[in-house]
């Protein structure tokens, strides 16, 4: 009987200490911090998504298309360099 009473007293003391403790964080505080972090992360991702779709990707696409669509309009051929007589036509 003494062991049971001792155990119950220890449990009661632990509960009383936990209830009176004013320095710890509660579940609500942690939940609010996590929620704020998730919202800020979502806003950052949305901002990056908008930036890439409106500014960066169109610019990169235009530059890459410009590289692949390169076609010289005029080519100077030096007859002497390629070993042809000056009066020949190419």
Secondary structure as GFF3:
##gff-version 3
##sequence-region A 1 90
A	DSSP	alpha_helix	2	20	.	.	.	ID=ss1
A	DSSP	alpha_helix	27	51	.	.	.	ID=ss2
A	DSSP	pi_helix	52	56	.	.	.	ID=ss3
A	DSSP	alpha_helix	57	68	.	.	.	ID=ss4
A	DSSP	alpha_helix	79	82	.	.	.	ID=ss5
###
